[in-house]
């Protein structure tokens, strides 16, 4: 499925789709051209979703893949523990 728009972290209740960016990307070398044009964000990073949004606006084909099953951010200690618990071997 082709991505028509990428809205990074819309305000609660304002999302215009049921699809979410899970932060998993596969890209070719062209992405680096778009990253090079970005300014560092307030977080001190080059924001990959911003580069992808620029690609979409530039009429580059960006595709999404429907992935189902467990997914968890591991950006906090609490999130990491949720993921660890999910993947912990089940004792018989």
FIGUKE-991646 format. One record per residue (C-alpha): x, y, z; residue number from 1; residue in one letter. Coordinates in nm, 3 decimals. Example, Ala and Ser with C-alpha at 12.3 -4.5 7.8 and 13.67 -1.06 7.14 Angstrom:
BEGIN
X	Y	Z	num	residuo
1.230	-0.450	0.780	1	A
1.367	-0.106	0.714	2	S
***
This chain:
BEGIN
X	Y	Z	num	residuo
0.000	0.000	0.000	1	X
0.134	0.342	-0.093	2	X
0.170	0.602	0.182	3	X
0.001	0.932	0.096	4	X
0.089	1.126	0.410	5	X
0.294	1.079	0.725	6	X
0.183	1.274	1.032	7	X
0.431	1.219	1.312	8	X
0.271	1.207	1.656	9	X
-0.061	1.381	1.586	10	X
-0.237	1.529	1.887	11	X
-0.466	1.288	2.068	12	X
-0.796	1.246	1.888	13	X
-0.680	1.413	1.565	14	X
-0.548	1.114	1.369	15	X
-0.714	1.083	1.031	16	X
-0.634	0.714	0.988	17	X
-0.619	0.392	1.186	18	X
-0.264	0.325	1.060	19	X
0.036	0.395	1.282	20	X
0.406	0.432	1.216	21	X
0.575	0.162	1.422	22	X
0.922	0.302	1.359	23	X
1.039	0.017	1.136	24	X
1.184	0.133	0.807	25	X
1.357	-0.017	0.505	26	X
1.494	0.236	0.260	27	X
1.735	0.277	-0.026	28	X
2.024	0.521	-0.050	29	X
1.795	0.803	-0.168	30	X
1.680	0.847	0.191	31	X
2.024	0.987	0.280	32	X
1.970	1.273	0.032	33	X
1.656	1.370	0.220	34	X
1.817	1.329	0.562	35	X
2.100	1.561	0.454	36	X
1.846	1.840	0.393	37	X
1.700	1.821	0.745	38	X
1.786	2.046	1.033	39	X
1.850	1.887	1.370	40	X
1.528	1.862	1.571	41	X
1.480	2.007	1.920	42	X
1.566	1.656	2.045	43	X
1.905	1.691	1.875	44	X
1.828	1.431	1.607	45	X
1.766	1.405	1.235	46	X
1.407	1.283	1.240	47	X
1.361	0.996	0.994	48	X
0.981	1.048	0.968	49	X
1.048	1.407	0.856	50	X
1.269	1.282	0.574	51	X
1.007	1.028	0.471	52	X
0.735	1.297	0.475	53	X
0.956	1.506	0.244	54	X
0.992	1.207	0.011	55	X
0.613	1.173	-0.005	56	X
0.569	1.544	-0.074	57	X
0.835	1.507	-0.348	58	X
0.618	1.237	-0.509	59	X
0.857	0.953	-0.424	60	X
0.685	0.620	-0.375	61	X
0.676	0.521	-0.008	62	X
0.500	0.199	0.081	63	X
0.359	0.069	0.407	64	X
0.341	-0.292	0.518	65	X
0.057	-0.420	0.733	66	X
0.221	-0.594	1.028	67	X
0.019	-0.771	1.292	68	X
0.111	-0.914	1.628	69	X
0.301	-0.789	1.928	70	X
0.479	-0.458	1.900	71	X
0.629	-0.249	2.175	72	X
0.833	0.066	2.196	73	X
1.140	0.011	2.414	74	X
1.215	0.377	2.475	75	X
1.156	0.360	2.849	76	X
1.253	0.107	3.114	77	X
0.884	0.023	3.163	78	X
0.837	-0.043	2.790	79	X
1.147	-0.261	2.785	80	X
1.012	-0.470	3.072	81	X
0.684	-0.522	2.885	82	X
0.878	-0.651	2.583	83	X
1.100	-0.872	2.800	84	X
0.796	-1.024	2.968	85	X
0.633	-1.094	2.632	86	X
0.940	-1.271	2.494	87	X
1.036	-1.451	2.813	88	X
1.023	-1.827	2.760	89	X
0.706	-1.975	2.905	90	X
0.773	-2.239	3.170	91	X
0.591	-2.569	3.134	92	X
***
